[in-house]
Amino acid sequence: MLLDKDVEIVYVGNLHKFRRQIGEQCLRANKHVLLEKPFACNLEDAQYLIHLAKEKNLFIMEVREME
């Protein structure tokens, strides 16, 4: 999916302890990211992902669980 040029945005709803890792992979693949709440496990992870998104000019945000 991350290699598919037609995929522009990824919804990440995995276990929250992997949010930084998966979020980073998506951003590095030039995908916009929606991270299920909680956005990150700690402030450092949140700041890292936000910085990376800004650096790559990508959208990243926390969303509530989709029903």
ChimeraX attribute file (.defattr): number of C-alpha atoms within 10 A of each C-alpha:
attribute: neighborCount
match mode: 1-to-1
recipient: residues
	/A:1	10
	/A:2	16
	/A:3	10
	/A:4	9
	/A:5	10
	/A:6	8
	/A:7	12
	/A:8	14
	/A:9	17
	/A:10	17
	/A:11	17
	/A:12	20
	/A:13	19
	/A:14	11
	/A:15	9
	/A:16	17
	/A:17	12
	/A:18	14
	/A:19	23
	/A:20	20
	/A:21	12
	/A:22	17
	/A:23	27
	/A:24	20
	/A:25	13
	/A:26	23
	/A:27	25
	/A:28	15
	/A:29	16
	/A:30	20
	/A:31	24
	/A:32	22
	/A:33	24
	/A:34	20
	/A:35	24
	/A:36	20
	/A:37	16
	/A:38	17
	/A:39	23
	/A:40	21
	/A:41	14
	/A:42	11
	/A:43	9
	/A:44	11
	/A:45	17
	/A:46	16
	/A:47	12
	/A:48	14
	/A:49	22
	/A:50	19
	/A:51	12
	/A:52	17
	/A:53	23
	/A:54	13
	/A:55	10
	/A:56	15
	/A:57	12
	/A:58	16
	/A:59	15
	/A:60	22
	/A:61	15
	/A:62	15
	/A:63	16
	/A:64	12
	/A:65	10
	/A:66	7
	/A:67	3
